[in-house]
Amino acid sequence: MNTTNPIMDEVRRRYLTPEIQKQVDMQVMIANRIYDLLEQKGMSQKDLAQKLGKTETEVSRWLCGTHNLTMATLAKIAVALEDDIITPTVTKRKRSILPKLSLPRRAAAVL
């Protein structure tokens, strides 16, 4: 990610490990993607918060670009916005890992 602030670029270069830099870049990209989707759908942060049953303050914190969103939260946002938000690359593995996974008890009870 290229920032436009030379001071912040220097701070990032000197004080953040490459892994932390990558994490921050990814968090900002995800937040920007969510903002883009909100704009495309004519929604506000307040609208998203209401769909998720969260406060506008909590959603605002998520979208500042420094919050470490969980996969569960990303999935909830994706459902609320009717968009995947993140699109993983498709693998050409011959074997799927899914048969190795076991469902939690409450998920198995639903099925």
C-alpha positions in Angstrom: 0.0 0.0 0.0 1.3 3.4 -0.9 0.5 6.2 1.6 0.8 9.8 0.7 2.4 10.9 3.9 6.2 10.7 3.8 6.5 10.8 7.6 4.2 7.8 8.0 6.1 6.0 5.3 9.3 6.5 7.2 7.7 5.4 10.5 6.4 2.3 8.8 9.8 1.5 7.2 11.7 2.0 10.5 9.5 0.6 13.1 7.2 -2.0 11.6 8.2 -5.5 10.6 7.3 -6.6 7.1 4.6 -8.9 8.6 2.9 -6.0 10.5 3.2 -3.8 7.4 1.4 -6.4 5.4 -1.2 -6.9 8.1 -1.9 -3.1 8.2 -2.0 -2.9 4.4 -4.6 -5.8 4.2 -6.7 -4.3 7.0 -6.8 -1.0 5.2 -7.6 -2.7 1.8 -10.5 -4.6 3.4 -11.9 -1.5 5.1 -11.7 0.4 1.8 -13.5 -2.5 0.0 -16.3 -2.3 2.6 -16.5 1.5 2.2 -16.7 1.0 -1.6 -19.5 -1.5 -1.2 -21.4 0.8 1.1 -21.1 3.6 -1.4 -22.2 1.4 -4.3 -25.3 0.3 -2.3 -26.1 3.8 -1.1 -25.6 2.7 2.5 -24.1 4.4 5.5 -22.1 2.9 8.4 -25.3 3.4 10.4 -27.2 1.3 7.9 -24.6 -1.5 8.1 -24.6 -1.3 11.9 -28.4 -1.7 11.9 -28.2 -4.7 9.6 -25.6 -6.3 11.8 -27.3 -5.5 15.1 -24.2 -3.5 16.1 -23.6 0.1 17.1 -22.5 2.7 14.6 -19.4 3.3 16.8 -18.4 -0.4 16.6 -18.7 -0.4 12.8 -16.8 2.8 12.6 -14.0 1.2 14.7 -13.9 -1.8 12.3 -13.6 0.5 9.3 -10.8 2.7 10.6 -8.4 0.2 8.9 -6.6 -0.9 12.0 -9.1 -3.3 13.5 -8.3 -7.0 13.1 -11.6 -8.3 11.8 -12.3 -12.0 12.5 -13.5 -14.3 9.7 -16.8 -14.5 11.5 -17.2 -10.7 11.4 -16.1 -10.6 7.7 -18.7 -13.3 6.9 -21.5 -11.3 8.7 -20.5 -8.1 6.8 -20.4 -10.1 3.5 -23.9 -11.4 4.1 -25.2 -7.9 5.1 -23.7 -6.4 2.0 -24.5 -9.3 -0.2 -20.9 -9.4 -1.5 -17.9 -11.7 -0.7 -15.7 -8.7 0.2 -12.6 -10.9 -0.1 -12.3 -13.3 -2.9 -9.7 -16.1 -2.2 -7.9 -17.7 -5.1 -9.2 -21.0 -6.2 -6.9 -24.0 -5.6 -6.3 -26.9 -7.9 -5.7 -29.3 -5.1 -6.7 -32.8 -5.9 -7.9 -33.5 -2.4 -10.1 -31.2 -0.5 -9.5 -30.5 3.2 -13.2 -30.4 3.9 -13.7 -34.1 4.6 -11.1 -33.7 7.4 -13.1 -31.0 9.2 -15.6 -31.8 11.8 -18.6 -29.6 12.5 -19.2 -28.1 15.8 -22.0 -29.8 17.7 -24.5 -27.0 17.2 -23.8 -26.9 13.4 -24.1 -30.6 13.2 -27.5 -30.5 15.0 -28.8 -28.0 12.4 -27.9 -30.3 9.6 
